[in-house]
C-alpha cells in the first residue's frame, strides 16, 4: 500500500474515533459537559493532543501523565492505539464512575417537573400558573419545603401572586404603576425565590394544590399531594425573536441534591372540563430537576445495624458512617447529659443537624433483626431510630432491597408497596408509616415493624448473610451498611447449607478422607 494511501486510512480511523467522541457530546450527560472544553472535532490533532495532556495531568498528575504518554507511544504497549484515544478512554471511565450516583436504578425516570402554563398574555403583562410535579417513586420533599428560584432575563416585576409568595420584595422605589386592584409590586428582585403558602392561608390567596408549606409527597405514598402550584402576574418582560416572553434562566428547587435544566418549550397543557371538552393554555414552558446523591452531601445520613436469633453478636453501624466526631462532615452532637440543651434552640427555618453522640454519628439508624425461624416462613423485625435531637421526619419512608421481599406474607404497623417489578424480579420494596399513627418519626424516637416472609425453595438460607438486606434507603438517601464479612454468622454446629447439593457433599467428604489418608501415610 502506498504511503499516501496508508495515511488516508489512518486519518479515516482517527476521524471515525473523533466522530464517536462527538456523538458522545450530543448525548445529554455530565460526561459531555466535561469533554466539550477538552476536545472538539473541529480542532487539529496537535491541539487535541495538548488538551488530552492537560486532561491526563488533571486526573493523574503531571509526572504520571508524562510517563503515560511516553509508554503509549511504544507499539508494544497499546499497539496502534493513539495516546489521545487511550487518555480519552481513561477519562470517560473516570467520569462515568465519578458521576454514577446521578443515575438511580431504583427510579430511573424519577424527577421533579416544573410547568409554566401561560393563561393570558397582553402588552402589559402575563398571567402564569406554575405547577411542581414530583414524579419520583420514593423521594419526597419535607419541611421546610421547596424554594423555587430563577433569574429573570429582562426587567420583569411580579405584581401579584396566589398560592405562593416570594421571600423578598426587593427594591421597588423606581417602579411606576400598579398591579391588579392598585396593589404595589409583590417582588422586584432580579432573582426571586418563591415558596409555598402555609396551611390555613386566606381563601382568596389560594389556588388548587397550594398551601402545604412546600411539602411534596412521593408518588408511591400519595400521588394527590405530589404536586404543588402557584399563580402570578408579571409585567416588564422582554420579547424573543418570535414575540414571546423571554425565558428565565438558572432555575433551582432549593433542596440539596437537585439540579434543574434550562427552560424548554413543550406542547401546551390540556385539561378537560364538563367531562367532554378539552381546553388548553396559550403555551407551556418546562423545567426538569433531577437528584444526585453525590451532590447532596459528602457522607451518608443513615446507617444499618444487624442482628439475628442464631447469633448473640449485634453488628453495629460502621464506625464514622456519617462522619467522625469533631470532623467537618459530621453533625454536631450532644451526649446523654447534654441533650436538654437541644430544646433551647430557636425555632424558624431548618435547624442545624444536632444528633446524639454515637460511634456512627448518623441522624437515622435502621436495625434489621432476623427474629424467628418457622418451617415454611421466617420473621424479621425492623426498627428505625431517630438520633436527631432537633428534627422530626414527617412522611418518612424506607426502601429495602432483598430477594425474599417478593414472598412477603404479612406486615405489621407499616404500609408496603413493591417499588420495581420486572417480570419475576421483585426484590425492592418501600415501607412507610400509617397516617395518624406512626407517619411522624419524632425526635429521639423510633418506629418499628415486623414482617413474615415465606421461604423461597431453592433460594432461602440463613448462611452467608443471605437473610440481611442488600441495600437500604431512608427518605431517598442510601444508608451505610456493615461489611459482609461482619454479618452475624451461623454457629459451627448449625446444619449444612440447604443449597449444597448431594454431589457437593460427597466431594467434600472424599476430599476430607484423602487429606486424612495423606496425613497418616506421612
BAVODREN-480296 format. One record per residue (C-alpha): residue in three letters; z, x, y. Coordinates in steps of 0.05 Angstrom, whole numbers, padded with zeros to 5 digits, always signed. Example, Ala and Ser with C-alpha at 12.3 -4.5 7.8 and 13.67 -1.06 7.14 Angstrom:
<nodes>
ALA+00156+00246-00090;SER+00143+00273-00021;
</nodes>
This chain:
<nodes>
UNK+00000+00000+00000;UNK-00018+00029+00068;UNK+00039+00047+00115;UNK+00018-00006+00165;UNK+00019-00060+00112;UNK+00088-00037+00089;UNK+00115-00040+00160;UNK+00088-00111+00168;UNK+00121-00132+00102;UNK+00187-00101+00123;UNK+00183-00134+00190;UNK+00169-00202+00160;UNK+00231-00194+00116;UNK+00273-00179+00177;UNK+00242-00238+00212;UNK+00260-00283+00154;UNK+00331-00258+00156;UNK+00334-00269+00231;UNK+00305-00339+00223;UNK+00361-00354+00175;UNK+00412-00329+00226;UNK+00381-00372+00280;UNK+00383-00432+00233;UNK+00457-00419+00228;UNK+00461-00420+00304;UNK+00434-00491+00303;UNK+00490-00516+00259;UNK+00550-00546+00296;UNK+00601-00496+00270;UNK+00650-00448+00300;UNK+00613-00390+00269;UNK+00551-00406+00311;UNK+00593-00404+00374;UNK+00616-00333+00359;UNK+00548-00309+00334;UNK+00507-00331+00394;UNK+00534-00277+00441;UNK+00523-00223+00388;UNK+00453-00233+00362;UNK+00391-00271+00383;UNK+00323-00273+00350;UNK+00291-00260+00418;UNK+00326-00192+00425;UNK+00294-00128+00400;UNK+00321-00094+00337;UNK+00356-00037+00373;UNK+00393-00087+00417;UNK+00413-00128+00357;UNK+00438-00065+00323;UNK+00482-00049+00383;UNK+00510-00119+00381;UNK+00526-00111+00307;UNK+00561-00045+00320;UNK+00605-00079+00372;UNK+00620-00136+00324;UNK+00639-00087+00269;UNK+00683-00048+00318;UNK+00718-00113+00337;UNK+00731-00132+00264;UNK+00746-00065+00232;UNK+00759-00016+00289;UNK+00713+00035+00319;UNK+00726+00090+00267;UNK+00716+00045+00206;UNK+00653+00014+00237;UNK+00622+00083+00246;UNK+00637+00102+00174;UNK+00609+00036+00150;UNK+00543+00046+00187;UNK+00536+00117+00160;UNK+00546+00092+00090;UNK+00499+00032+00093;UNK+00442+00079+00114;UNK+00445+00111+00046;UNK+00397+00080-00004;UNK+00448+00087-00060;UNK+00498+00045-00022;UNK+00463-00021-00009;UNK+00392-00009-00029;UNK+00342-00038+00021;UNK+00395-00079+00058;UNK+00396-00062+00132;UNK+00461-00043+00165;UNK+00458-00102+00212;UNK+00447-00150+00155;UNK+00508-00123+00119;UNK+00552-00128+00181;UNK+00527-00198+00196;UNK+00545-00218+00125;UNK+00616-00190+00132;UNK+00623-00222+00200;UNK+00604-00290+00173;UNK+00654-00283+00116;UNK+00708-00265+00166;UNK+00693-00325+00209;UNK+00689-00374+00151;UNK+00758-00351+00126;UNK+00788-00348+00195;UNK+00770-00419+00213;UNK+00774-00452+00145;UNK+00831-00496+00168;UNK+00784-00533+00216;UNK+00756-00569+00154;UNK+00803-00617+00118;UNK+00782-00630+00045;UNK+00831-00689+00041;UNK+00798-00723+00101;UNK+00730-00691+00114;UNK+00706-00746+00161;UNK+00771-00757+00198;UNK+00770-00752+00274;UNK+00792-00787+00338;UNK+00733-00820+00373;UNK+00734-00840+00446;UNK+00684-00891+00471;UNK+00670-00904+00545;UNK+00638-00973+00549;UNK+00606-00988+00617;UNK+00618-01062+00632;UNK+00589-01062+00703;UNK+00553-01012+00747;UNK+00533-01022+00820;UNK+00522-00978+00881;UNK+00596-00979+00898;UNK+00625-00961+00831;UNK+00630-00979+00758;UNK+00680-01011+00711;UNK+00691-00977+00644;UNK+00732-00996+00583;UNK+00756-00933+00547;UNK+00778-00941+00474;UNK+00810-00888+00430;UNK+00800-00897+00355;UNK+00839-00857+00303;UNK+00793-00851+00243;UNK+00840-00804+00205;UNK+00867-00826+00138;UNK+00936-00795+00144;UNK+00945-00762+00212;UNK+00974-00804+00267;UNK+00998-00793+00339;UNK+01071-00809+00353;UNK+01112-00806+00416;UNK+01103-00782+00470;UNK+01033-00804+00451;UNK+00962-00786+00472;UNK+00947-00758+00542;UNK+00872-00765+00554;UNK+00848-00713+00605;UNK+00779-00696+00633;UNK+00746-00665+00694;UNK+00701-00704+00740;UNK+00631-00676+00754;UNK+00630-00703+00825;UNK+00677-00734+00874;UNK+00698-00793+00832;UNK+00760-00833+00850;UNK+00798-00881+00804;UNK+00815-00942+00846;UNK+00847-00987+00794;UNK+00870-00984+00722;UNK+00892-01034+00669;UNK+00926-01016+00604;UNK+00939-00945+00626;UNK+00958-00901+00685;UNK+00947-00830+00709;UNK+01005-00782+00711;UNK+00988-00761+00783;UNK+00958-00798+00842;UNK+00936-00734+00877;UNK+00918-00723+00950;UNK+00882-00785+00976;UNK+00890-00773+01051;UNK+00816-00763+01062;UNK+00794-00823+01023;UNK+00767-00882+01063;UNK+00761-00954+01040;UNK+00800-00994+00989;UNK+00794-01016+00918;UNK+00794-01086+00887;UNK+00842-01131+00925;UNK+00850-01079+00981;UNK+00892-01032+00937;UNK+00900-00959+00952;UNK+00867-00908+00905;UNK+00901-00901+00839;UNK+00881-00828+00828;UNK+00843-00777+00870;UNK+00854-00718+00823;UNK+00794-00676+00802;UNK+00824-00672+00732;UNK+00862-00737+00718;UNK+00907-00747+00657;UNK+00911-00818+00631;UNK+00969-00843+00590;UNK+00983-00909+00555;UNK+01029-00961+00587;UNK+01096-00971+00552;UNK+01112-01035+00513;UNK+01133-01092+00559;UNK+01083-01076+00614;UNK+01066-01133+00662;UNK+01016-01181+00631;UNK+00967-01174+00689;UNK+00963-01099+00676;UNK+00950-01106+00601;UNK+00885-01103+00561;UNK+00874-01112+00487;UNK+00902-01054+00444;UNK+00942-01025+00501;UNK+01015-01014+00517;UNK+01043-00979+00455;UNK+01067-00916+00490;UNK+01009-00874+00466;UNK+01024-00883+00392;UNK+00965-00886+00344;UNK+00975-00903+00271;UNK+00934-00872+00216;UNK+00880-00914+00183;UNK+00918-00918+00117;UNK+00984-00940+00147;UNK+00959-00992+00196;UNK+00886-00997+00219;UNK+00903-01050+00271;UNK+00947-01002+00311;UNK+00900-00943+00301;UNK+00864-00959+00366;UNK+00884-00957+00439;UNK+00847-00978+00502;UNK+00850-00978+00578;UNK+00804-01002+00634;UNK+00789-00971+00702;UNK+00746-00979+00763;UNK+00714-00915+00790;UNK+00670-00900+00851;UNK+00645-00839+00888;UNK+00604-00817+00829;UNK+00540-00776+00830;UNK+00477-00795+00792;UNK+00440-00755+00740;UNK+00364-00748+00733;UNK+00360-00817+00701;UNK+00401-00852+00754;UNK+00463-00859+00710;UNK+00532-00834+00730;UNK+00545-00761+00718;UNK+00584-00747+00654;UNK+00655-00719+00658;UNK+00670-00654+00622;UNK+00727-00616+00588;UNK+00759-00675+00551;UNK+00826-00665+00516;UNK+00871-00713+00479;UNK+00935-00678+00499;UNK+00961-00669+00427;UNK+00968-00599+00396;UNK+00914-00580+00346;UNK+00858-00624+00373;UNK+00795-00602+00409;UNK+00743-00650+00438;UNK+00668-00648+00441;UNK+00624-00657+00502;UNK+00604-00727+00523;UNK+00543-00755+00487;UNK+00501-00818+00495;UNK+00505-00866+00436;UNK+00478-00937+00426;UNK+00514-00988+00469;UNK+00575-01021+00436;UNK+00561-01091+00410;UNK+00613-01145+00397;UNK+00610-01217+00371;UNK+00631-01279+00409;UNK+00634-01350+00383;UNK+00621-01325+00313;UNK+00546-01326+00322;UNK+00527-01289+00387;UNK+00527-01214+00399;UNK+00537-01184+00468;UNK+00535-01111+00487;UNK+00557-01067+00544;UNK+00509-01032+00592;UNK+00516-00964+00559;UNK+00566-00923+00520;UNK+00589-00851+00522;UNK+00625-00820+00463;UNK+00672-00761+00454;UNK+00697-00737+00385;UNK+00762-00698+00378;UNK+00778-00661+00313;UNK+00841-00630+00286;UNK+00853-00558+00262;UNK+00920-00535+00235;UNK+00900-00464+00257;UNK+00901-00488+00329;UNK+00964-00530+00320;UNK+01012-00472+00311;UNK+01021-00403+00281;UNK+01071-00425+00228;UNK+01084-00488+00186;UNK+01131-00543+00208;UNK+01156-00564+00140;UNK+01172-00534+00072;UNK+01183-00555+00000;UNK+01241-00542-00048;UNK+01241-00556-00123;UNK+01289-00572-00179;UNK+01289-00604-00249;UNK+01335-00633-00302;UNK+01317-00579-00352;UNK+01338-00520-00307;UNK+01400-00512-00265;UNK+01363-00468-00215;UNK+01345-00500-00148;UNK+01285-00466-00117;UNK+01295-00470-00043;UNK+01243-00466+00012;UNK+01213-00397+00022;UNK+01254-00356+00069;UNK+01229-00359+00141;UNK+01178-00413+00123;UNK+01175-00436+00195;UNK+01197-00371+00227;UNK+01259-00328+00223;UNK+01320-00340+00266;UNK+01310-00307+00334;UNK+01235-00298+00327;UNK+01186-00325+00377;UNK+01152-00371+00327;UNK+01217-00403+00303;UNK+01250-00462+00338;UNK+01320-00455+00368;UNK+01376-00473+00321;UNK+01449-00493+00321;UNK+01500-00480+00267;UNK+01546-00534+00239;UNK+01600-00526+00293;UNK+01550-00528+00350;UNK+01509-00589+00331;UNK+01548-00633+00380;UNK+01513-00595+00437;UNK+01446-00626+00417;UNK+01469-00694+00442;UNK+01478-00667+00513;UNK+01404-00652+00521;UNK+01368-00691+00577;UNK+01322-00748+00558;UNK+01250-00758+00580;UNK+01188-00723+00554;UNK+01181-00688+00488;UNK+01245-00650+00473;UNK+01241-00576+00455;UNK+01249-00566+00380;UNK+01322-00555+00361;UNK+01338-00551+00287;UNK+01398-00538+00243;UNK+01403-00464+00227;UNK+01376-00452+00157;UNK+01341-00397+00118;UNK+01274-00433+00125;UNK+01282-00457+00198;UNK+01237-00517+00186;UNK+01248-00585+00220;UNK+01228-00620+00155;UNK+01245-00604+00083;UNK+01214-00642+00025;UNK+01252-00636-00041;UNK+01217-00652-00107;UNK+01264-00663-00165;UNK+01239-00676-00236;UNK+01295-00723-00255;UNK+01285-00751-00325;UNK+01241-00750-00386;UNK+01223-00811-00428;UNK+01179-00818-00489;UNK+01117-00841-00451;UNK+01139-00834-00379;UNK+01175-00785-00333;UNK+01214-00795-00269;UNK+01213-00758-00202;UNK+01258-00763-00141;UNK+01230-00742-00073;UNK+01275-00732-00012;UNK+01252-00718+00059;UNK+01306-00687+00103;UNK+01301-00683+00179;UNK+01334-00619+00205;UNK+01310-00634+00275;UNK+01371-00649+00318;UNK+01335-00679+00378;UNK+01275-00719+00349;UNK+01264-00778+00304;UNK+01200-00785+00264;UNK+01171-00855+00272;UNK+01118-00880+00223;UNK+01123-00815+00184;UNK+01080-00803+00123;UNK+01079-00756+00064;UNK+01017-00734+00026;UNK+01025-00704-00043;UNK+00974-00674-00089;UNK+00990-00678-00163;UNK+00943-00693-00222;UNK+00990-00746-00252;UNK+00990-00790-00190;UNK+00932-00828-00220;UNK+00983-00855-00270;UNK+01037-00874-00220;UNK+01070-00936-00251;UNK+01128-00955-00206;UNK+01153-00933-00138;UNK+01218-00949-00102;UNK+01232-00954-00027;UNK+01165-00925-00003;UNK+01095-00952+00007;UNK+01040-00916-00031;UNK+00964-00912-00027;UNK+00915-00865-00063;UNK+00884-00822-00010;UNK+00819-00798-00040;UNK+00785-00822-00104;UNK+00722-00792-00133;UNK+00705-00825-00199;UNK+00761-00807-00248;UNK+00793-00759-00198;UNK+00854-00790-00164;UNK+00904-00734-00153;UNK+00924-00745-00080;UNK+00969-00800-00054;UNK+01001-00819+00012;UNK+01073-00845+00018;UNK+01104-00877+00079;UNK+01165-00918+00098;UNK+01175-00993+00094;UNK+01176-01030+00161;UNK+01245-01046+00188;UNK+01276-01007+00131;UNK+01260-00933+00129;UNK+01198-00924+00172;UNK+01240-00883+00220;UNK+01265-00815+00197;UNK+01327-00805+00241;UNK+01354-00741+00270;UNK+01391-00700+00218;UNK+01379-00756+00167;UNK+01337-00766+00105;UNK+01295-00817+00066;UNK+01284-00816-00009;UNK+01246-00849-00064;UNK+01239-00847-00140;UNK+01175-00856-00178;UNK+01159-00867-00251;UNK+01094-00837-00278;UNK+01060-00847-00345;UNK+01047-00784-00384;UNK+00973-00768-00389;UNK+00958-00750-00461;UNK+00928-00680-00465;UNK+00949-00661-00395;UNK+01023-00673-00387;UNK+01072-00616-00398;UNK+01136-00590-00367;UNK+01117-00517-00377;UNK+01083-00473-00326;UNK+01107-00513-00266;UNK+01057-00569-00282;UNK+01107-00623-00262;UNK+01111-00598-00190;UNK+01062-00616-00134;UNK+01003-00573-00117;UNK+01005-00587-00042;UNK+01050-00626+00005;UNK+01036-00651+00076;UNK+01084-00683+00124;UNK+01055-00720+00184;UNK+00990-00684+00173;UNK+01019-00614+00170;UNK+01015-00573+00106;UNK+01083-00551+00082;UNK+01102-00482+00057;UNK+01110-00482-00019;UNK+01151-00434-00062;UNK+01114-00382-00102;UNK+01092-00409-00170;UNK+01129-00354-00207;UNK+01194-00381-00178;UNK+01185-00453-00204;UNK+01241-00478-00249;UNK+01222-00457-00320;UNK+01236-00488-00387;UNK+01295-00457-00424;UNK+01278-00408-00480;UNK+01299-00458-00533;UNK+01250-00511-00509;UNK+01198-00537-00556;UNK+01128-00508-00555;UNK+01078-00530-00504;UNK+01044-00594-00526;UNK+00977-00566-00501;UNK+00979-00508-00551;UNK+00932-00524-00609;UNK+00950-00511-00682;UNK+00898-00456-00685;UNK+00932-00420-00627;UNK+00999-00427-00662;UNK+00971-00395-00726;UNK+00941-00338-00686;UNK+01008-00325-00652;UNK+01044-00326-00719;UNK+00994-00278-00751;UNK+00999-00231-00691;UNK+01075-00230-00698;UNK+01070-00215-00773;UNK+01021-00159-00762;UNK+01066-00128-00709;UNK+01126-00133-00757;UNK+01087-00100-00814;UNK+01063-00044-00769;UNK+01135-00032-00746;UNK+01160-00030-00819;UNK+01106+00019-00841;UNK+01123+00066-00785;
</nodes>
